[in-house]
Amino acid sequence: GVDHLRHTLNVEKNAFSRGLPEWGVHLAEDLERLAQLHDGHNIAAVIVEPVPGSAGIIPPPKGYLERLREICDQYGILLIFDEVINAFGRVGASFGAERLGVMPDMINLAKGLTNGVIPMGAVLVRDGIYEAFMDGPTQMIELFHGYTYSGHPVAAAAGCAALDVYKEEGSFEQARSLEGHFEEALHSLGDHPLVTDVRNFGLMGGVDLASREGAFGMRGLETHKRLFWEEDLVVRNSADLLQFSPFLNARPEDISKTFEKVRKVLDSID
Ligand SMILES: Cc1ncc(COP(=O)(O)O)c(C=O)c1O
């Protein structure tokens, strides 16, 4: 079976936080409660996205991931980080785990692994997990899972090339150096009358718009469309949340211009 931990977004407590919010570490105790309910030793794994992206750009409360790690250690639960979005520079380091200083037992990866252009996924595991698969007969494949496109050579080449470019261009350091400017530019929208929350971590930023009465998501969609058609800008919206993830090698002036355009559009919609 699967149980869910509550998400950690709380706009009443944490609105307009910059980076990791102060409030919410106690939400990790959801895991302790589940451990009490099921006996923690029966729980195989906990899967979390260190900084949830598509779910709403939700930087984890300070201490939250550390507390999950502690509880997992206490009961022998594997901690799995879904880093499909976070890894490869998005949070100013190779991995969210690295940036946030919490070591999971497994990390799953995709997107930035090939610069997002060729489909490829990967799973990183701790030594102990790896070794568990390595004690079978030597003539057998250790972890047999033969998919049609496993180890696809084009994807593998794209992966190797992306890693080379990240290293040669210092993309993760570049992303990290843009964070301050990105944070300022993003939070400059905080005084707009339609904006109810702004939150950010690394080069991930979320701007909540107040929903129109009886038309949830319409204001976000209109903003997205106007930015696209009138301002040549692609800004993802998820209902009334605008989600920003600029290029790792964006120029500061590109970022400034982005938010000028967003303000212009917000000023012109009702
Ligand atoms: C955090 C996260 N995990 C997993 C996925 C799904 O990845 P895939 O399509 O590679 O299975 C996504 C897709 O956007 C994602 O954002």
The ligand as a Gaussian input file, in Angstrom:
#p B3LYP/6-31G(d) Opt

LIG

0 1
 C        9.774000      15.402000     -10.223000
 C        9.320000      14.567000     -11.374000
 N        9.420000      13.240000     -11.287000
 C        9.060000      12.449000     -12.304000
 C        8.564000      12.984000     -13.471000
 C        8.199000      12.056000     -14.577000
 O        9.363000      11.791000     -15.245000
 P        9.397000      10.772000     -16.479000
 O        8.484000      11.362000     -17.506000
 O       10.821000      10.781000     -16.865000
 O        8.917000       9.482000     -15.963000
 C        8.436000      14.345000     -13.610000
 C        7.909000      14.933000     -14.851000
 O        7.806000      16.119000     -15.019000
 C        8.825000      15.170000     -12.535000
 O        8.745000      16.496000     -12.618000

